[in-house]
Amino acid sequence: MFKIKFLLPLIIVISAIVWWLMPHYSDEDKGYYIAMFCTLTHDGRDNSPQAMQQIIEGSNSDYALQKIHFQSGLAAHLQTVWQDLSPEQQQKARQESLSCRQAMSEKLLPGKAVQ
């Protein structure tokens, strides 16, 4: 009985800590990264996380009060989603930016309309 009284709160605390430390990305951040990724892909440029980081952090003005910070986990997740697309979907996404945004949004933003 003593073990249950001790283990249950411990499990709850550990679960809360794990949830707190997990990255949580807003739909706005996901949409921004999808748009950037698809623009780079459509233009035939490098769509690696390093290229995305240069663009995101390079677009910050020196006088900006709120600077956009690069989220490497989200960029890496986009790469994983891209690799999971079929070669046909990737080819179509390279040709049409809207197709790219739709394919990526289906995975990252299910149920959200893409414009």
PDB file as gemmi writes it, atoms N, CA and C in Angstrom:
CRYST1    1.000    1.000    1.000  90.00  90.00  90.00 P 1                      
ATOM      1  N   MET A   1       0.818  -1.191   0.000  1.00  0.00           N  
ATOM      2  CA  MET A   1       0.000   0.000   0.000  1.00  0.00           C  
ATOM      3  C   MET A   1       0.862   1.254   0.000  1.00  0.00           C  
ATOM      4  N   PHE A   2       1.971   1.193   0.732  1.00  0.00           N  
ATOM      5  CA  PHE A   2       2.869   2.335   0.794  1.00  0.00           C  
ATOM      6  C   PHE A   2       3.464   2.655  -0.583  1.00  0.00           C  
ATOM      7  N   LYS A   3       3.758   1.629  -1.351  1.00  0.00           N  
ATOM      8  CA  LYS A   3       4.348   1.827  -2.668  1.00  0.00           C  
ATOM      9  C   LYS A   3       3.377   2.545  -3.606  1.00  0.00           C  
ATOM     10  N   ILE A   4       2.120   2.220  -3.552  1.00  0.00           N  
ATOM     11  CA  ILE A   4       1.119   2.856  -4.420  1.00  0.00           C  
ATOM     12  C   ILE A   4       0.977   4.328  -4.049  1.00  0.00           C  
ATOM     13  N   LYS A   5       0.966   4.634  -2.768  1.00  0.00           N  
ATOM     14  CA  LYS A   5       0.849   6.021  -2.327  1.00  0.00           C  
ATOM     15  C   LYS A   5       2.059   6.849  -2.769  1.00  0.00           C  
ATOM     16  N   PHE A   6       3.196   6.207  -2.894  1.00  0.00           N  
ATOM     17  CA  PHE A   6       4.414   6.899  -3.300  1.00  0.00           C  
ATOM     18  C   PHE A   6       4.564   6.932  -4.824  1.00  0.00           C  
ATOM     19  N   LEU A   7       4.256   5.822  -5.493  1.00  0.00           N  
ATOM     20  CA  LEU A   7       4.479   5.711  -6.928  1.00  0.00           C  
ATOM     21  C   LEU A   7       3.480   6.529  -7.758  1.00  0.00           C  
ATOM     22  N   LEU A   8       2.243   6.566  -7.366  1.00  0.00           N  
ATOM     23  CA  LEU A   8       1.230   7.278  -8.152  1.00  0.00           C  
ATOM     24  C   LEU A   8       1.543   8.775  -8.265  1.00  0.00           C  
ATOM     25  N   PRO A   9       1.813   9.486  -7.178  1.00  0.00           N  
ATOM     26  CA  PRO A   9       2.193  10.902  -7.332  1.00  0.00           C  
ATOM     27  C   PRO A   9       3.495  11.091  -8.118  1.00  0.00           C  
ATOM     28  N   LEU A  10       4.436  10.164  -7.942  1.00  0.00           N  
ATOM     29  CA  LEU A  10       5.688  10.242  -8.678  1.00  0.00           C  
ATOM     30  C   LEU A  10       5.451  10.105 -10.181  1.00  0.00           C  
ATOM     31  N   ILE A  11       4.609   9.183 -10.566  1.00  0.00           N  
ATOM     32  CA  ILE A  11       4.278   8.996 -11.986  1.00  0.00           C  
ATOM     33  C   ILE A  11       3.570  10.228 -12.536  1.00  0.00           C  
ATOM     34  N   ILE A  12       2.685  10.807 -11.761  1.00  0.00           N  
ATOM     35  CA  ILE A  12       1.974  12.014 -12.201  1.00  0.00           C  
ATOM     36  C   ILE A  12       2.943  13.175 -12.392  1.00  0.00           C  
ATOM     37  N   VAL A  13       3.856  13.358 -11.460  1.00  0.00           N  
ATOM     38  CA  VAL A  13       4.836  14.444 -11.555  1.00  0.00           C  
ATOM     39  C   VAL A  13       5.754  14.231 -12.759  1.00  0.00           C  
ATOM     40  N   ILE A  14       6.230  13.032 -12.958  1.00  0.00           N  
ATOM     41  CA  ILE A  14       7.103  12.744 -14.100  1.00  0.00           C  
ATOM     42  C   ILE A  14       6.373  12.970 -15.412  1.00  0.00           C  
ATOM     43  N   SER A  15       5.115  12.550 -15.482  1.00  0.00           N  
ATOM     44  CA  SER A  15       4.315  12.766 -16.695  1.00  0.00           C  
ATOM     45  C   SER A  15       4.134  14.246 -16.978  1.00  0.00           C  
ATOM     46  N   ALA A  16       3.879  15.022 -15.954  1.00  0.00           N  
ATOM     47  CA  ALA A  16       3.715  16.469 -16.131  1.00  0.00           C  
ATOM     48  C   ALA A  16       5.006  17.112 -16.610  1.00  0.00           C  
ATOM     49  N   ILE A  17       6.138  16.685 -16.081  1.00  0.00           N  
ATOM     50  CA  ILE A  17       7.436  17.230 -16.495  1.00  0.00           C  
ATOM     51  C   ILE A  17       7.719  16.879 -17.956  1.00  0.00           C  
ATOM     52  N   VAL A  18       7.456  15.640 -18.338  1.00  0.00           N  
ATOM     53  CA  VAL A  18       7.672  15.228 -19.731  1.00  0.00           C  
ATOM     54  C   VAL A  18       6.788  16.039 -20.667  1.00  0.00           C  
ATOM     55  N   TRP A  19       5.526  16.224 -20.311  1.00  0.00           N  
ATOM     56  CA  TRP A  19       4.620  17.015 -21.148  1.00  0.00           C  
ATOM     57  C   TRP A  19       5.118  18.452 -21.254  1.00  0.00           C  
ATOM     58  N   TRP A  20       5.589  19.008 -20.158  1.00  0.00           N  
ATOM     59  CA  TRP A  20       6.060  20.393 -20.143  1.00  0.00           C  
ATOM     60  C   TRP A  20       7.287  20.578 -21.031  1.00  0.00           C  
ATOM     61  N   LEU A  21       8.169  19.584 -21.051  1.00  0.00           N  
ATOM     62  CA  LEU A  21       9.404  19.699 -21.815  1.00  0.00           C  
ATOM     63  C   LEU A  21       9.246  19.365 -23.294  1.00  0.00           C  
ATOM     64  N   MET A  22       8.154  18.717 -23.671  1.00  0.00           N  
ATOM     65  CA  MET A  22       7.914  18.414 -25.081  1.00  0.00           C  
ATOM     66  C   MET A  22       7.670  19.706 -25.853  1.00  0.00           C  
ATOM     67  N   PRO A  23       8.200  19.797 -27.090  1.00  0.00           N  
ATOM     68  CA  PRO A  23       7.945  21.017 -27.862  1.00  0.00           C  
ATOM     69  C   PRO A  23       6.481  21.092 -28.297  1.00  0.00           C  
ATOM     70  N   HIS A  24       5.905  22.269 -28.158  1.00  0.00           N  
ATOM     71  CA  HIS A  24       4.528  22.516 -28.581  1.00  0.00           C  
ATOM     72  C   HIS A  24       4.572  23.658 -29.592  1.00  0.00           C  
ATOM     73  N   TYR A  25       4.188  23.372 -30.826  1.00  0.00           N  
ATOM     74  CA  TYR A  25       4.232  24.377 -31.881  1.00  0.00           C  
ATOM     75  C   TYR A  25       2.816  24.844 -32.188  1.00  0.00           C  
ATOM     76  N   SER A  26       2.658  26.143 -32.339  1.00  0.00           N  
ATOM     77  CA  SER A  26       1.337  26.688 -32.659  1.00  0.00           C  
ATOM     78  C   SER A  26       1.027  26.437 -34.131  1.00  0.00           C  
ATOM     79  N   ASP A  27      -0.252  26.500 -34.466  1.00  0.00           N  
ATOM     80  CA  ASP A  27      -0.659  26.341 -35.854  1.00  0.00           C  
ATOM     81  C   ASP A  27      -0.073  27.452 -36.718  1.00  0.00           C  
ATOM     82  N   GLU A  28       0.079  28.630 -36.141  1.00  0.00           N  
ATOM     83  CA  GLU A  28       0.670  29.755 -36.876  1.00  0.00           C  
ATOM     84  C   GLU A  28       2.125  29.457 -37.233  1.00  0.00           C  
ATOM     85  N   ASP A  29       2.882  28.915 -36.282  1.00  0.00           N  
ATOM     86  CA  ASP A  29       4.272  28.553 -36.562  1.00  0.00           C  
ATOM     87  C   ASP A  29       4.354  27.467 -37.631  1.00  0.00           C  
ATOM     88  N   LYS A  30       3.501  26.472 -37.509  1.00  0.00           N  
ATOM     89  CA  LYS A  30       3.495  25.398 -38.501  1.00  0.00           C  
ATOM     90  C   LYS A  30       3.174  25.935 -39.891  1.00  0.00           C  
ATOM     91  N   GLY A  31       2.179  26.803 -39.986  1.00  0.00           N  
ATOM     92  CA  GLY A  31       1.818  27.385 -41.274  1.00  0.00           C  
ATOM     93  C   GLY A  31       2.946  28.211 -41.864  1.00  0.00           C  
ATOM     94  N   TYR A  32       3.629  28.976 -41.033  1.00  0.00           N  
ATOM     95  CA  TYR A  32       4.763  29.801 -41.481  1.00  0.00           C  
ATOM     96  C   TYR A  32       5.890  28.924 -42.019  1.00  0.00           C  
ATOM     97  N   TYR A  33       6.212  27.877 -41.312  1.00  0.00           N  
ATOM     98  CA  TYR A  33       7.294  26.993 -41.734  1.00  0.00           C  
ATOM     99  C   TYR A  33       6.909  26.216 -42.986  1.00  0.00           C  
ATOM    100  N   ILE A  34       5.650  25.812 -43.086  1.00  0.00           N  
ATOM    101  CA  ILE A  34       5.189  25.115 -44.291  1.00  0.00           C  
ATOM    102  C   ILE A  34       5.299  26.040 -45.498  1.00  0.00           C  
ATOM    103  N   ALA A  35       4.843  27.283 -45.355  1.00  0.00           N  
ATOM    104  CA  ALA A  35       4.911  28.237 -46.461  1.00  0.00           C  
ATOM    105  C   ALA A  35       6.358  28.476 -46.895  1.00  0.00           C  
ATOM    106  N   MET A  36       7.261  28.629 -45.942  1.00  0.00           N  
ATOM    107  CA  MET A  36       8.661  28.849 -46.278  1.00  0.00           C  
ATOM    108  C   MET A  36       9.260  27.620 -46.946  1.00  0.00           C  
ATOM    109  N   PHE A  37       8.988  26.460 -46.393  1.00  0.00           N  
ATOM    110  CA  PHE A  37       9.513  25.217 -46.949  1.00  0.00           C  
ATOM    111  C   PHE A  37       9.042  25.031 -48.380  1.00  0.00           C  
ATOM    112  N   CYS A  38       7.761  25.265 -48.618  1.00  0.00           N  
ATOM    113  CA  CYS A  38       7.197  25.063 -49.954  1.00  0.00           C  
ATOM    114  C   CYS A  38       7.702  26.112 -50.943  1.00  0.00           C  
ATOM    115  N   THR A  39       7.937  27.308 -50.488  1.00  0.00           N  
ATOM    116  CA  THR A  39       8.502  28.338 -51.368  1.00  0.00           C  
ATOM    117  C   THR A  39       9.911  27.952 -51.793  1.00  0.00           C  
ATOM    118  N   LEU A  40      10.709  27.501 -50.850  1.00  0.00           N  
ATOM    119  CA  LEU A  40      12.069  27.064 -51.177  1.00  0.00           C  
ATOM    120  C   LEU A  40      12.049  25.857 -52.111  1.00  0.00           C  
ATOM    121  N   THR A  41      11.144  24.926 -51.866  1.00  0.00           N  
ATOM    122  CA  THR A  41      11.039  23.719 -52.683  1.00  0.00           C  
ATOM    123  C   THR A  41      10.600  24.074 -54.097  1.00  0.00           C  
ATOM    124  N   HIS A  42       9.600  24.926 -54.206  1.00  0.00           N  
ATOM    125  CA  HIS A  42       9.061  25.309 -55.515  1.00  0.00           C  
ATOM    126  C   HIS A  42      10.097  26.081 -56.341  1.00  0.00           C  
ATOM    127  N   ASP A  43      10.884  26.907 -55.686  1.00  0.00           N  
ATOM    128  CA  ASP A  43      11.901  27.700 -56.384  1.00  0.00           C  
ATOM    129  C   ASP A  43      13.143  26.879 -56.726  1.00  0.00           C  
ATOM    130  N   GLY A  44      13.186  25.632 -56.264  1.00  0.00           N  
ATOM    131  CA  GLY A  44      14.331  24.778 -56.549  1.00  0.00           C  
ATOM    132  C   GLY A  44      15.531  25.071 -55.684  1.00  0.00           C  
ATOM    133  N   ARG A  45      15.325  25.809 -54.602  1.00  0.00           N  
ATOM    134  CA  ARG A  45      16.431  26.127 -53.699  1.00  0.00           C  
ATOM    135  C   ARG A  45      16.557  25.060 -52.621  1.00  0.00           C  
ATOM    136  N   ASP A  46      17.595  25.184 -51.840  1.00  0.00           N  
ATOM    137  CA  ASP A  46      17.844  24.268 -50.732  1.00  0.00           C  
ATOM    138  C   ASP A  46      16.765  24.462 -49.667  1.00  0.00           C  
ATOM    139  N   ASN A  47      16.059  23.389 -49.328  1.00  0.00           N  
ATOM    140  CA  ASN A  47      15.003  23.480 -48.310  1.00  0.00           C  
ATOM    141  C   ASN A  47      15.429  22.815 -47.006  1.00  0.00           C  
ATOM    142  N   SER A  48      16.721  22.766 -46.770  1.00  0.00           N  
ATOM    143  CA  SER A  48      17.233  22.147 -45.547  1.00  0.00           C  
ATOM    144  C   SER A  48      16.952  23.046 -44.338  1.00  0.00           C  
ATOM    145  N   PRO A  49      16.993  22.478 -43.152  1.00  0.00           N  
ATOM    146  CA  PRO A  49      16.804  23.303 -41.956  1.00  0.00           C  
ATOM    147  C   PRO A  49      17.810  24.456 -41.850  1.00  0.00           C  
ATOM    148  N   GLN A  50      19.032  24.242 -42.340  1.00  0.00           N  
ATOM    149  CA  GLN A  50      20.030  25.306 -42.273  1.00  0.00           C  
ATOM    150  C   GLN A  50      19.631  26.478 -43.169  1.00  0.00           C  
ATOM    151  N   ALA A  51      19.112  26.192 -44.351  1.00  0.00           N  
ATOM    152  CA  ALA A  51      18.670  27.257 -45.260  1.00  0.00           C  
ATOM    153  C   ALA A  51      17.472  27.989 -44.671  1.00  0.00           C  
ATOM    154  N   MET A  52      16.572  27.247 -44.054  1.00  0.00           N  
ATOM    155  CA  MET A  52      15.410  27.870 -43.425  1.00  0.00           C  
ATOM    156  C   MET A  52      15.861  28.754 -42.260  1.00  0.00           C  
ATOM    157  N   GLN A  53      16.831  28.306 -41.514  1.00  0.00           N  
ATOM    158  CA  GLN A  53      17.328  29.094 -40.382  1.00  0.00           C  
ATOM    159  C   GLN A  53      17.936  30.408 -40.854  1.00  0.00           C  
ATOM    160  N   GLN A  54      18.704  30.358 -41.929  1.00  0.00           N  
ATOM    161  CA  GLN A  54      19.307  31.580 -42.451  1.00  0.00           C  
ATOM    162  C   GLN A  54      18.245  32.580 -42.869  1.00  0.00           C  
ATOM    163  N   ILE A  55      17.182  32.111 -43.497  1.00  0.00           N  
ATOM    164  CA  ILE A  55      16.129  33.010 -43.959  1.00  0.00           C  
ATOM    165  C   ILE A  55      15.343  33.565 -42.776  1.00  0.00           C  
ATOM    166  N   ILE A  56      14.963  32.704 -41.840  1.00  0.00           N  
ATOM    167  CA  ILE A  56      14.142  33.146 -40.706  1.00  0.00           C  
ATOM    168  C   ILE A  56      14.908  34.126 -39.830  1.00  0.00           C  
ATOM    169  N   GLU A  57      16.103  33.769 -39.446  1.00  0.00           N  
ATOM    170  CA  GLU A  57      16.861  34.654 -38.563  1.00  0.00           C  
ATOM    171  C   GLU A  57      17.447  35.848 -39.312  1.00  0.00           C  
ATOM    172  N   GLY A  58      17.670  35.701 -40.614  1.00  0.00           N  
ATOM    173  CA  GLY A  58      18.168  36.808 -41.408  1.00  0.00           C  
ATOM    174  C   GLY A  58      17.106  37.849 -41.709  1.00  0.00           C  
ATOM    175  N   SER A  59      15.831  37.466 -41.581  1.00  0.00           N  
ATOM    176  CA  SER A  59      14.757  38.422 -41.868  1.00  0.00           C  
ATOM    177  C   SER A  59      14.420  39.300 -40.667  1.00  0.00           C  
ATOM    178  N   ASN A  60      15.017  39.033 -39.534  1.00  0.00           N  
ATOM    179  CA  ASN A  60      14.791  39.861 -38.349  1.00  0.00           C  
ATOM    180  C   ASN A  60      15.509  41.196 -38.503  1.00  0.00           C  
ATOM    181  N   SER A  61      14.800  42.263 -38.287  1.00  0.00           N  
ATOM    182  CA  SER A  61      15.413  43.592 -38.302  1.00  0.00           C  
ATOM    183  C   SER A  61      16.150  43.812 -36.982  1.00  0.00           C  
ATOM    184  N   ASP A  62      17.186  44.603 -37.039  1.00  0.00           N  
ATOM    185  CA  ASP A  62      17.945  44.899 -35.828  1.00  0.00           C  
ATOM    186  C   ASP A  62      17.102  45.626 -34.790  1.00  0.00           C  
ATOM    187  N   TYR A  63      16.137  46.399 -35.245  1.00  0.00           N  
ATOM    188  CA  TYR A  63      15.314  47.198 -34.341  1.00  0.00           C  
ATOM    189  C   TYR A  63      13.995  46.523 -33.957  1.00  0.00           C  
ATOM    190  N   ALA A  64      13.797  45.294 -34.405  1.00  0.00           N  
ATOM    191  CA  ALA A  64      12.544  44.591 -34.109  1.00  0.00           C  
ATOM    192  C   ALA A  64      12.425  44.309 -32.613  1.00  0.00           C  
ATOM    193  N   LEU A  65      11.237  44.555 -32.081  1.00  0.00           N  
ATOM    194  CA  LEU A  65      11.001  44.273 -30.665  1.00  0.00           C  
ATOM    195  C   LEU A  65      10.809  42.781 -30.430  1.00  0.00           C  
ATOM    196  N   GLN A  66      10.144  42.133 -31.367  1.00  0.00           N  
ATOM    197  CA  GLN A  66       9.943  40.687 -31.263  1.00  0.00           C  
ATOM    198  C   GLN A  66      10.629  40.026 -32.441  1.00  0.00           C  
ATOM    199  N   LYS A  67      11.720  39.364 -32.165  1.00  0.00           N  
ATOM    200  CA  LYS A  67      12.454  38.678 -33.219  1.00  0.00           C  
ATOM    201  C   LYS A  67      11.962  37.244 -33.318  1.00  0.00           C  
ATOM    202  N   ILE A  68      11.895  36.758 -34.537  1.00  0.00           N  
ATOM    203  CA  ILE A  68      11.477  35.377 -34.770  1.00  0.00           C  
ATOM    204  C   ILE A  68      12.688  34.480 -34.554  1.00  0.00           C  
ATOM    205  N   HIS A  69      12.541  33.503 -33.702  1.00  0.00           N  
ATOM    206  CA  HIS A  69      13.618  32.565 -33.414  1.00  0.00           C  
ATOM    207  C   HIS A  69      13.356  31.272 -34.162  1.00  0.00           C  
ATOM    208  N   PHE A  70      14.392  30.718 -34.709  1.00  0.00           N  
ATOM    209  CA  PHE A  70      14.297  29.486 -35.480  1.00  0.00           C  
ATOM    210  C   PHE A  70      14.003  28.301 -34.564  1.00  0.00           C  
ATOM    211  N   GLN A  71      13.072  27.462 -34.990  1.00  0.00           N  
ATOM    212  CA  GLN A  71      12.703  26.268 -34.229  1.00  0.00           C  
ATOM    213  C   GLN A  71      13.193  25.047 -35.008  1.00  0.00           C  
ATOM    214  N   SER A  72      14.348  24.563 -34.627  1.00  0.00           N  
ATOM    215  CA  SER A  72      14.979  23.478 -35.380  1.00  0.00           C  
ATOM    216  C   SER A  72      14.161  22.193 -35.343  1.00  0.00           C  
ATOM    217  N   GLY A  73      13.466  21.945 -34.252  1.00  0.00           N  
ATOM    218  CA  GLY A  73      12.646  20.734 -34.162  1.00  0.00           C  
ATOM    219  C   GLY A  73      11.521  20.730 -35.178  1.00  0.00           C  
ATOM    220  N   LEU A  74      10.890  21.872 -35.374  1.00  0.00           N  
ATOM    221  CA  LEU A  74       9.807  21.977 -36.348  1.00  0.00           C  
ATOM    222  C   LEU A  74      10.353  21.846 -37.767  1.00  0.00           C  
ATOM    223  N   ALA A  75      11.490  22.446 -38.045  1.00  0.00           N  
ATOM    224  CA  ALA A  75      12.102  22.330 -39.371  1.00  0.00           C  
ATOM    225  C   ALA A  75      12.502  20.885 -39.663  1.00  0.00           C  
ATOM    226  N   ALA A  76      13.035  20.207 -38.677  1.00  0.00           N  
ATOM    227  CA  ALA A  76      13.400  18.798 -38.851  1.00  0.00           C  
ATOM    228  C   ALA A  76      12.161  17.943 -39.068  1.00  0.00           C  
ATOM    229  N   HIS A  77      11.084  18.276 -38.369  1.00  0.00           N  
ATOM    230  CA  HIS A  77       9.829  17.532 -38.550  1.00  0.00           C  
ATOM    231  C   HIS A  77       9.287  17.728 -39.964  1.00  0.00           C  
ATOM    232  N   LEU A  78       9.421  18.930 -40.508  1.00  0.00           N  
ATOM    233  CA  LEU A  78       9.007  19.176 -41.889  1.00  0.00           C  
ATOM    234  C   LEU A  78       9.798  18.301 -42.859  1.00  0.00           C  
ATOM    235  N   GLN A  79      11.086  18.163 -42.623  1.00  0.00           N  
ATOM    236  CA  GLN A  79      11.911  17.302 -43.469  1.00  0.00           C  
ATOM    237  C   GLN A  79      11.432  15.852 -43.405  1.00  0.00           C  
ATOM    238  N   THR A  80      11.056  15.408 -42.225  1.00  0.00           N  
ATOM    239  CA  THR A  80      10.557  14.042 -42.058  1.00  0.00           C  
ATOM    240  C   THR A  80       9.244  13.856 -42.814  1.00  0.00           C  
ATOM    241  N   VAL A  81       8.353  14.820 -42.703  1.00  0.00           N  
ATOM    242  CA  VAL A  81       7.073  14.746 -43.421  1.00  0.00           C  
ATOM    243  C   VAL A  81       7.328  14.728 -44.922  1.00  0.00           C  
ATOM    244  N   TRP A  82       8.264  15.553 -45.391  1.00  0.00           N  
ATOM    245  CA  TRP A  82       8.598  15.602 -46.813  1.00  0.00           C  
ATOM    246  C   TRP A  82       9.110  14.239 -47.291  1.00  0.00           C  
ATOM    247  N   GLN A  83       9.963  13.611 -46.505  1.00  0.00           N  
ATOM    248  CA  GLN A  83      10.512  12.306 -46.880  1.00  0.00           C  
ATOM    249  C   GLN A  83       9.434  11.222 -46.903  1.00  0.00           C  
ATOM    250  N   ASP A  84       8.388  11.401 -46.094  1.00  0.00           N  
ATOM    251  CA  ASP A  84       7.305  10.421 -46.054  1.00  0.00           C  
ATOM    252  C   ASP A  84       6.352  10.540 -47.239  1.00  0.00           C  
ATOM    253  N   LEU A  85       6.415  11.656 -47.976  1.00  0.00           N  
ATOM    254  CA  LEU A  85       5.565  11.803 -49.165  1.00  0.00           C  
ATOM    255  C   LEU A  85       6.077  10.885 -50.267  1.00  0.00           C  
ATOM    256  N   SER A  86       5.162  10.442 -51.103  1.00  0.00           N  
ATOM    257  CA  SER A  86       5.558   9.592 -52.223  1.00  0.00           C  
ATOM    258  C   SER A  86       6.333  10.423 -53.246  1.00  0.00           C  
ATOM    259  N   PRO A  87       7.131   9.788 -54.091  1.00  0.00           N  
ATOM    260  CA  PRO A  87       7.867  10.545 -55.122  1.00  0.00           C  
ATOM    261  C   PRO A  87       6.938  11.343 -56.044  1.00  0.00           C  
ATOM    262  N   GLU A  88       5.757  10.817 -56.312  1.00  0.00           N  
ATOM    263  CA  GLU A  88       4.801  11.540 -57.152  1.00  0.00           C  
ATOM    264  C   GLU A  88       4.315  12.806 -56.458  1.00  0.00           C  
ATOM    265  N   GLN A  89       4.031  12.695 -55.160  1.00  0.00           N  
ATOM    266  CA  GLN A  89       3.596  13.860 -54.394  1.00  0.00           C  
ATOM    267  C   GLN A  89       4.718  14.896 -54.314  1.00  0.00           C  
ATOM    268  N   GLN A  90       5.941  14.444 -54.142  1.00  0.00           N  
ATOM    269  CA  GLN A  90       7.072  15.369 -54.086  1.00  0.00           C  
ATOM    270  C   GLN A  90       7.260  16.094 -55.415  1.00  0.00           C  
ATOM    271  N   GLN A  91       7.128  15.370 -56.520  1.00  0.00           N  
ATOM    272  CA  GLN A  91       7.286  15.994 -57.834  1.00  0.00           C  
ATOM    273  C   GLN A  91       6.197  17.032 -58.076  1.00  0.00           C  
ATOM    274  N   LYS A  92       4.961  16.693 -57.712  1.00  0.00           N  
ATOM    275  CA  LYS A  92       3.856  17.640 -57.874  1.00  0.00           C  
ATOM    276  C   LYS A  92       4.064  18.855 -56.973  1.00  0.00           C  
ATOM    277  N   ALA A  93       4.564  18.622 -55.777  1.00  0.00           N  
ATOM    278  CA  ALA A  93       4.808  19.719 -54.835  1.00  0.00           C  
ATOM    279  C   ALA A  93       5.913  20.647 -55.344  1.00  0.00           C  
ATOM    280  N   ARG A  94       6.899  20.084 -56.026  1.00  0.00           N  
ATOM    281  CA  ARG A  94       7.964  20.927 -56.578  1.00  0.00           C  
ATOM    282  C   ARG A  94       7.432  21.816 -57.698  1.00  0.00           C  
ATOM    283  N   GLN A  95       6.439  21.310 -58.417  1.00  0.00           N  
ATOM    284  CA  GLN A  95       5.901  22.062 -59.549  1.00  0.00           C  
ATOM    285  C   GLN A  95       4.880  23.110 -59.119  1.00  0.00           C  
ATOM    286  N   GLU A  96       4.092  22.802 -58.101  1.00  0.00           N  
ATOM    287  CA  GLU A  96       3.034  23.712 -57.656  1.00  0.00           C  
ATOM    288  C   GLU A  96       3.172  23.966 -56.157  1.00  0.00           C  
ATOM    289  N   SER A  97       3.309  25.210 -55.805  1.00  0.00           N  
ATOM    290  CA  SER A  97       3.472  25.569 -54.392  1.00  0.00           C  
ATOM    291  C   SER A  97       2.213  25.237 -53.592  1.00  0.00           C  
ATOM    292  N   LEU A  98       1.035  25.414 -54.194  1.00  0.00           N  
ATOM    293  CA  LEU A  98      -0.217  25.108 -53.494  1.00  0.00           C  
ATOM    294  C   LEU A  98      -0.310  23.619 -53.177  1.00  0.00           C  
ATOM    295  N   SER A  99       0.104  22.776 -54.102  1.00  0.00           N  
ATOM    296  CA  SER A  99       0.096  21.333 -53.851  1.00  0.00           C  
ATOM    297  C   SER A  99       1.022  20.974 -52.705  1.00  0.00           C  
ATOM    298  N   CYS A 100       2.152  21.642 -52.648  1.00  0.00           N  
ATOM    299  CA  CYS A 100       3.098  21.414 -51.557  1.00  0.00           C  
ATOM    300  C   CYS A 100       2.467  21.795 -50.223  1.00  0.00           C  
ATOM    301  N   ARG A 101       1.875  22.978 -50.173  1.00  0.00           N  
ATOM    302  CA  ARG A 101       1.262  23.431 -48.922  1.00  0.00           C  
ATOM    303  C   ARG A 101       0.126  22.505 -48.499  1.00  0.00           C  
ATOM    304  N   GLN A 102      -0.652  22.019 -49.465  1.00  0.00           N  
ATOM    305  CA  GLN A 102      -1.746  21.107 -49.132  1.00  0.00           C  
ATOM    306  C   GLN A 102      -1.219  19.778 -48.597  1.00  0.00           C  
ATOM    307  N   ALA A 103      -0.209  19.224 -49.263  1.00  0.00           N  
ATOM    308  CA  ALA A 103       0.340  17.932 -48.835  1.00  0.00           C  
ATOM    309  C   ALA A 103       0.968  18.023 -47.449  1.00  0.00           C  
ATOM    310  N   MET A 104       1.706  19.097 -47.207  1.00  0.00           N  
ATOM    311  CA  MET A 104       2.353  19.247 -45.906  1.00  0.00           C  
ATOM    312  C   MET A 104       1.337  19.577 -44.817  1.00  0.00           C  
ATOM    313  N   SER A 105       0.338  20.361 -45.151  1.00  0.00           N  
ATOM    314  CA  SER A 105      -0.679  20.744 -44.162  1.00  0.00           C  
ATOM    315  C   SER A 105      -1.546  19.561 -43.755  1.00  0.00           C  
ATOM    316  N   GLU A 106      -1.767  18.630 -44.684  1.00  0.00           N  
ATOM    317  CA  GLU A 106      -2.548  17.437 -44.329  1.00  0.00           C  
ATOM    318  C   GLU A 106      -1.903  16.681 -43.174  1.00  0.00           C  
ATOM    319  N   LYS A 107      -0.593  16.689 -43.149  1.00  0.00           N  
ATOM    320  CA  LYS A 107       0.133  15.966 -42.101  1.00  0.00           C  
ATOM    321  C   LYS A 107       0.288  16.786 -40.820  1.00  0.00           C  
ATOM    322  N   LEU A 108       0.580  18.088 -40.964  1.00  0.00           N  
ATOM    323  CA  LEU A 108       0.891  18.915 -39.800  1.00  0.00           C  
ATOM    324  C   LEU A 108      -0.299  19.676 -39.257  1.00  0.00           C  
ATOM    325  N   LEU A 109      -1.253  20.010 -40.114  1.00  0.00           N  
ATOM    326  CA  LEU A 109      -2.426  20.780 -39.708  1.00  0.00           C  
ATOM    327  C   LEU A 109      -3.684  20.087 -40.192  1.00  0.00           C  
ATOM    328  N   PRO A 110      -3.971  18.900 -39.690  1.00  0.00           N  
ATOM    329  CA  PRO A 110      -5.157  18.185 -40.187  1.00  0.00           C  
ATOM    330  C   PRO A 110      -6.430  18.954 -39.890  1.00  0.00           C  
ATOM    331  N   GLY A 111      -7.295  19.014 -40.898  1.00  0.00           N  
ATOM    332  CA  GLY A 111      -8.583  19.673 -40.746  1.00  0.00           C  
ATOM    333  C   GLY A 111      -8.551  21.167 -40.994  1.00  0.00           C  
ATOM    334  N   LYS A 112      -7.394  21.739 -41.305  1.00  0.00           N  
ATOM    335  CA  LYS A 112      -7.283  23.175 -41.573  1.00  0.00           C  
ATOM    336  C   LYS A 112      -7.304  23.408 -43.072  1.00  0.00           C  
ATOM    337  N   ALA A 113      -8.035  24.431 -43.511  1.00  0.00           N  
ATOM    338  CA  ALA A 113      -8.099  24.766 -44.927  1.00  0.00           C  
ATOM    339  C   ALA A 113      -6.820  25.481 -45.357  1.00  0.00           C  
ATOM    340  N   VAL A 114      -6.340  25.146 -46.544  1.00  0.00           N  
ATOM    341  CA  VAL A 114      -5.137  25.768 -47.078  1.00  0.00           C  
ATOM    342  C   VAL A 114      -5.535  26.698 -48.203  1.00  0.00           C  
ATOM    343  N   GLN A 115      -4.947  27.891 -48.188  1.00  0.00           N  
ATOM    344  CA  GLN A 115      -5.252  28.864 -49.245  1.00  0.00           C  
ATOM    345  C   GLN A 115      -4.021  29.155 -50.049  1.00  0.00           C  
TER     346      GLN A 115                                                      
END                                                                             
